[in-house]
Amino acid sequence: MSVGAPRGLASSGQKPIAEILHPLSAAQEPLSPGLDVTVTVGVDKEAGLTNGTPVETSSPASASSLFNRLQLDDDLEADTRDPYASTETRDLFVTVDDPKKHVSTMETYITYRVSTKTSRIEFDLPEYCMRRRYQDFDWLRIKLEDSQPTHLIPPLPEKFVMKGVVDRFSEEFVETRMKALDKFLKRVADHPVLSFNPHLNAFLSAKDLNKRQGLALLTKVGESVKHVAGGYKLRARPAEFCAMGEYLDTFTQKLGTIDRIAQRILKEQSEYLTEVREYGTVYSSWAGSEEELQRPLEGVADSVSTCCRGLVDQSENMSQDFLPVLREYILYIESMKNVLRKRDQSQAEYEGRLEAAILRKQEDRTPIPVEVEKCQDKVECFNADLKADWERWQSNKRQDFKQLLTGMADKNINYYEKCQAAWESLITLLQDKQTEDKTSETN
């Protein structure tokens, strides 16, 4: 069960589990065929439940309607109406900053300051300040994924590889990673369920996290059982979850294409910058040997130098601000697909047990197995949590990409305005020079 304050889902007129008519209690009907999706069901323990609120397991939703959600909406307020994200209702604030390098005989690593302010009674103090390294964030995410399997866990930045960065102790790499870790922790702290997880409490408040890593997992609802079969084809998979999977596949392709092109642009900009700098240097050296053309030539060199500085800023913006957002959402998509796979496994287990129970009832009229009802509850729980997290993810995505694209537009406008101003100043200089020459000839 989820730990902390109770969480309620938005009302949709759904009945409590106790009032839902179980399939076996009605007339025996064969399972209706639907979309077949093959999933692999292992022998792992069953996933823990975070609530028992039932939801409709299917609803009309087309792939095209979900695809259209990527379109940028002009109404920012519509994306910020989540009460859990409102500053007035939030009671947990976290920040990741102040990276420090630690060198020992065994290893070299970076730690980050994690500051917390809260009014929650689960915490002993209202404020905490701890230092954590990347592997501590990784520990937290693993614990969240294990204890809240029905929820979407925000991704961490990649541990070893960051495109465009070679030295993981460089200032640029550390700054980029710090921003990503800060965003990860803020997303967890703003989540209505994950923010009450005891492992997050330990991460934010325990002085020696290693002593708390043995913290027991949350109590799981339902007994640990082995799945009925090694594989099963889903029947009547809800259309909205099919649409989710199609949307994620398309979104991955779009982001992957943009990422590859952006990488090529960065490489070409770097090569172009080298050529332009050499180009400007030629004019500077030429000015030293041409007294009559010294001022115009120096003006050209200054204009080229201004454009070079603007191009450096452009490249830094793309590598430090633009690409990390793309990488985060590519990883986010993998996290969402992972939750979808778990949901499919849960549905496959339920349908397998349901079929087996129907056969037994036909043969010897045995009572309805409790395990079947538990599996049904687990599927409904998965559906409710996944849909809630999907809506939250979509809202965050719209806000993030609006800010990203707006910032990109501003940076491009600023770059071209600087270049234009630099070359316009050269025209003014040349005109003044021409006036001086005419005056000199007249005299």
ABEGO torsion letter per residue (X at the ends): XBBEBBBBBBBAGBBBAAABBBAAABBBBBBBBBBBBBBBBBABBBBBBABABBBBABBBBBAAAAAAAABBBABAAAAAABAAABAAABABBBBBBGBBBBBBAABBBBBBBBBBBBABAABABABBBBBBBAAAAAAAAAAAAAABAABBBBBBBBAABBBGBABAABAAAAAAAAAAAAAAAAAAAABAAAAABAAAAAAAABABAAAAAABBBBBBBEBBBBBABABBBBBGBBAAAAAAAAAAAAAAAAAAAAAAAAAAAAAAAAAAAAAAAAAAAAAAAAAAABAAAAAAAAAAAAAAAAAAAAAAAAAAAAAAAAAAAAAAAAAAAAAAAAAAAAAAAAAAAAAAAAAAAAAAAAAAGBBBBAAAAAAAAAAAAAAAAAAAAAAAAAAAAAAAAAAAAAAAAAAAAAAAAAAAAAAAAAAAAAAAAAAAAAAAAAX
